[in-house]
Amino acid sequence: MNAKLNFASPMPTLTVATAALATVIATSILWAVVILFQSRGAPMERIAAAERACAQHAYPSERAACMNEWLAASKPGTIARRE
């Protein structure tokens, strides 16, 4: 009985290609999440200021409505572009 262990990969280029593909996929997912967080929603300091401004409301629905109104009112103005 001649049992020989062979831990060597039969195709090292396949391993390298798989690792490169996994790196590209992971980087793409991370980039997409960062872009989504930056493009949607308000920055955390504005949300915290809205929470402090609407702390007097007892009901969560009233507080959420107040925060939405406060955030809309404090949103920086956009400059119209000429085309």
N, CA, C and O of each residue as an XYZ file, in Angstrom:
332
protein
N       0.847     -1.158      0.000
C       0.000      0.000      0.000
C       0.898      1.228      0.000
O       1.617      1.498      0.962
N       0.839      1.939     -1.069
C       1.700      3.098     -1.242
C       0.812      4.343     -1.297
O       0.442      4.792     -2.382
N       0.474      4.896     -0.147
C      -0.370      6.091     -0.071
C       0.522      7.319     -0.128
O       1.370      7.534      0.739
N       0.317      8.107     -1.146
C       1.131      9.298     -1.321
C       0.211     10.524     -1.255
O      -0.750     10.620     -2.018
N       0.505     11.452     -0.351
C      -0.278     12.662     -0.236
C       0.226     13.684     -1.245
O       1.426     13.933     -1.364
N      -0.713     14.259     -1.958
C      -0.349     15.247     -2.960
C      -1.194     16.499     -2.699
O      -2.362     16.566     -3.081
N      -0.583     17.480     -2.046
C      -1.298     18.699     -1.712
C      -1.082     19.796     -2.748
O      -1.652     20.880     -2.628
N      -0.290     19.532     -3.732
C      -0.005     20.539     -4.748
C      -1.221     20.742     -5.633
O      -1.907     19.784     -5.989
N      -1.481     21.979     -5.983
C      -2.598     22.298     -6.865
C      -2.230     21.911     -8.286
O      -1.118     22.193     -8.734
N      -3.133     21.278     -8.992
C      -2.797     20.874    -10.357
C      -2.649     22.069    -11.307
O      -1.903     21.989    -12.283
N      -3.351     23.175    -11.033
C      -3.256     24.353    -11.890
C      -3.078     25.601    -11.025
O      -4.067     26.171    -10.566
N      -1.854     26.029    -10.798
C      -1.641     27.222     -9.962
C      -2.192     28.497    -10.608
O      -2.568     29.432     -9.900
N      -2.244     28.543    -11.923
C      -2.793     29.735    -12.578
C      -4.287     29.872    -12.302
O      -4.806     30.985    -12.216
N      -4.973     28.750    -12.166
C      -6.396     28.788    -11.831
C      -6.601     29.367    -10.435
O      -7.543     30.128    -10.213
N      -5.738     29.018     -9.506
C      -5.824     29.556     -8.149
C      -5.580     31.057     -8.141
O      -6.290     31.800     -7.463
N      -4.591     31.502     -8.882
C      -4.280     32.934     -8.950
C      -5.424     33.687     -9.619
O      -5.798     34.770     -9.170
N      -5.978     33.131    -10.677
C      -7.090     33.780    -11.370
C      -8.324     33.858    -10.479
O      -9.030     34.866    -10.489
N      -8.589     32.816     -9.717
C      -9.729     32.814     -8.800
C      -9.538     33.853     -7.700
O     -10.483     34.558     -7.346
N      -8.333     33.956     -7.156
C      -8.053     34.954     -6.123
C      -8.188     36.367     -6.679
O      -8.705     37.252     -5.997
N      -7.735     36.587     -7.898
C      -7.860     37.909     -8.512
C      -9.322     38.259     -8.759
O      -9.739     39.392     -8.520
N     -10.098     37.295     -9.235
C     -11.523     37.525     -9.460
C     -12.249     37.817     -8.149
O     -13.103     38.703     -8.103
N     -11.924     37.087     -7.090
C     -12.539     37.341     -5.787
C     -12.189     38.733     -5.276
O     -13.029     39.405     -4.677
N     -10.958     39.167     -5.508
C     -10.548     40.512     -5.091
C     -11.311     41.579     -5.857
O     -11.741     42.573     -5.271
N     -11.485     41.388     -7.151
C     -12.223     42.356     -7.963
C     -13.688     42.421     -7.521
O     -14.256     43.508     -7.421
N     -14.291     41.280     -7.259
C     -15.691     41.253     -6.824
C     -15.850     41.938     -5.469
O     -16.764     42.741     -5.284
N     -14.965     41.625     -4.522
C     -15.048     42.233     -3.187
C     -14.843     43.741     -3.253
O     -15.541     44.492     -2.571
N     -13.903     44.185     -4.060
C     -13.663     45.612     -4.206
C     -14.859     46.307     -4.846
O     -15.222     47.414     -4.450
N     -15.468     45.664     -5.830
C     -16.644     46.240     -6.486
C     -17.811     46.377     -5.522
O     -18.502     47.396     -5.526
N     -18.036     45.376     -4.706
C     -19.127     45.440     -3.721
C     -18.863     46.551     -2.718
O     -19.768     47.321     -2.398
N     -17.646     46.643     -2.222
C     -17.302     47.701     -1.271
C     -17.477     49.075     -1.897
O     -18.015     49.978     -1.257
N     -17.035     49.249     -3.127
C     -17.177     50.519     -3.832
C     -18.648     50.880     -4.009
O     -19.030     52.035     -3.819
N     -19.477     49.897     -4.372
C     -20.906     50.155     -4.562
C     -21.570     50.593     -3.258
O     -22.403     51.500     -3.266
N     -21.219     49.970     -2.155
C     -21.793     50.342     -0.859
C     -21.377     51.757     -0.476
O     -22.201     52.533      0.008
N     -20.129     52.097     -0.682
C     -19.656     53.448     -0.360
C     -20.383     54.484     -1.208
O     -20.798     55.523     -0.694
N     -20.540     54.214     -2.490
C     -21.234     55.146     -3.381
C     -22.694     55.309     -2.960
O     -23.220     56.422     -2.980
N     -23.347     54.226     -2.584
C     -24.743     54.322     -2.148
C     -24.872     55.153     -0.877
O     -25.785     55.970     -0.759
N     -23.964     54.949      0.071
C     -24.034     55.731      1.301
C     -23.768     57.206      1.036
O     -24.347     58.064      1.702
N     -22.910     57.512      0.085
C     -22.605     58.905     -0.188
C     -23.679     59.580     -1.029
O     -23.875     60.790     -0.918
N     -24.366     58.833     -1.856
C     -25.328     59.459     -2.759
C     -26.735     59.563     -2.176
O     -27.539     60.376     -2.632
N     -27.030     58.754     -1.185
C     -28.380     58.763     -0.621
C     -28.322     59.106      0.856
O     -27.351     58.806      1.550
N     -29.387     59.742      1.317
C     -29.477     60.038      2.732
C     -28.731     61.296      3.116
O     -28.016     61.902      2.318
N     -28.920     61.656      4.344
C     -28.288     62.864      4.870
C     -27.038     62.476      5.650
O     -26.956     61.370      6.184
N     -26.083     63.365      5.715
C     -24.912     63.089      6.548
C     -25.320     62.943      8.020
O     -26.331     63.495      8.454
N     -24.534     62.208      8.758
C     -24.876     61.898     10.147
C     -25.016     63.146     11.013
O     -25.852     63.165     11.916
N     -24.226     64.185     10.766
C     -24.343     65.378     11.618
C     -25.688     66.065     11.417
O     -26.238     66.634     12.360
N     -26.225     66.018     10.191
C     -27.546     66.616      9.950
C     -28.642     65.772     10.596
O     -29.619     66.313     11.112
N     -28.485     64.452     10.568
C     -29.477     63.579     11.205
C     -29.460     63.784     12.713
O     -30.519     63.844     13.339
N     -28.278     63.893     13.302
C     -28.178     64.117     14.745
C     -28.783     65.468     15.122
O     -29.456     65.573     16.148
N     -28.559     66.490     14.319
C     -29.150     67.805     14.591
C     -30.672     67.747     14.475
O     -31.379     68.389     15.252
N     -31.174     66.986     13.516
C     -32.629     66.846     13.370
C     -33.224     66.107     14.559
O     -34.315     66.448     15.015
N     -32.524     65.106     15.063
C     -33.016     64.386     16.250
C     -33.087     65.309     17.460
O     -34.040     65.256     18.238
N     -32.065     66.158     17.613
C     -32.087     67.094     18.742
C     -33.197     68.133     18.574
O     -33.838     68.520     19.551
N     -33.421     68.579     17.354
C     -34.448     69.593     17.110
C     -35.852     69.037     17.310
O     -36.768     69.792     17.637
N     -36.039     67.749     17.123
C     -37.372     67.140     17.210
C     -37.534     66.273     18.454
O     -38.417     65.416     18.492
N     -36.705     66.477     19.463
C     -36.758     65.639     20.658
C     -38.025     65.851     21.479
O     -38.387     64.987     22.277
N     -38.706     66.981     21.300
C     -39.887     67.272     22.110
C     -41.097     66.451     21.699
O     -42.066     66.385     22.456
N     -41.079     65.828     20.536
C     -42.222     65.029     20.077
C     -42.242     63.684     20.804
O     -41.225     62.997     20.893
N     -43.411     63.323     21.318
C     -43.531     62.109     22.118
C     -43.685     60.861     21.251
O     -43.155     59.803     21.594
N     -44.393     60.971     20.150
C     -44.666     59.797     19.321
C     -43.606     59.655     18.231
O     -43.175     60.646     17.641
N     -43.193     58.421     17.971
C     -42.168     58.205     16.940
C     -42.593     58.688     15.550
O     -41.759     59.167     14.782
N     -43.878     58.566     15.225
C     -44.329     59.010     13.907
C     -44.225     60.536     13.785
O     -43.839     61.053     12.736
N     -44.571     61.252     14.863
C     -44.442     62.713     14.846
C     -42.973     63.120     14.772
O     -42.610     64.061     14.066
N     -42.136     62.395     15.514
C     -40.709     62.708     15.516
C     -40.110     62.464     14.127
O     -39.295     63.258     13.658
N     -40.508     61.375     13.473
C     -39.996     61.078     12.133
C     -40.448     62.136     11.131
O     -39.671     62.563     10.278
N     -41.707     62.558     11.237
C     -42.200     63.596     10.334
C     -41.468     64.910     10.572
O     -41.114     65.605      9.619
N     -41.241     65.252     11.828
C     -40.511     66.474     12.164
C     -39.086     66.402     11.629
O     -38.583     67.381     11.078
N     -38.430     65.252     11.785
C     -37.061     65.100     11.303
C     -37.002     65.227      9.784
O     -36.094     65.859      9.243
N     -37.986     64.618      9.091
C     -38.008     64.727      7.629
C     -38.187     66.170      7.183
O     -37.529     66.621      6.245
N     -39.085     66.901      7.861
C     -39.295     68.310      7.529
C     -38.039     69.130      7.827
O     -37.653     69.994      7.040
N     -37.409     68.854      8.962
C     -36.209     69.593      9.347
C     -35.081     69.334      8.352
O     -34.375     70.260      7.952
N     -34.914     68.073      7.955
C     -33.866     67.742      6.998
C     -34.139     68.376      5.637
O     -33.214     68.842      4.972
N     -35.407     68.394      5.223
C     -35.749     69.007      3.936
C     -35.491     70.504      3.965
O     -35.015     71.077      2.985
N     -35.809     71.143      5.104
C     -35.606     72.588      5.219
C     -34.123     72.946      5.305
O     -33.721     74.020      4.857
N     -33.315     72.067      5.871
C     -31.891     72.380      6.043
C     -31.035     71.854      4.900
O     -29.811     71.976      4.934
N     -31.661     71.277      3.900
C     -30.918     70.743      2.768
C     -30.258     71.878      2.006
O     -30.902     72.882      1.703
N     -28.982     71.726      1.695
C     -28.296     72.799      0.958
C     -28.920     72.972     -0.422
O     -29.296     72.002     -1.081
N     -29.018     74.212     -0.835
C     -29.621     74.508     -2.143
C     -28.735     74.020     -3.281
O     -27.510     73.972     -3.167
N     -29.372     73.668     -4.355
C     -28.612     73.231     -5.520
C     -28.583     74.371     -6.537
O     -29.495     75.195     -6.606
N     -27.549     74.389     -7.291
C     -27.384     75.414     -8.319
C     -27.852     74.824     -9.644
O     -27.416     73.747    -10.051
N     -28.740     75.546    -10.303
C     -29.256     75.073    -11.581
C     -28.162     75.180    -12.640
O     -27.398     76.145    -12.672
N     -28.106     74.189    -13.485
C     -27.121     74.188    -14.558
C     -27.751     74.639    -15.866
O     -28.904     74.325    -16.160
N     -26.995     75.361    -16.622
C     -27.458     75.759    -17.952
C     -27.065     74.672    -18.954
O     -25.985     74.085    -18.880
N     -27.951     74.435    -19.862
C     -27.643     73.423    -20.875
C     -27.627     74.027    -22.238
O     -27.386     73.326    -23.221
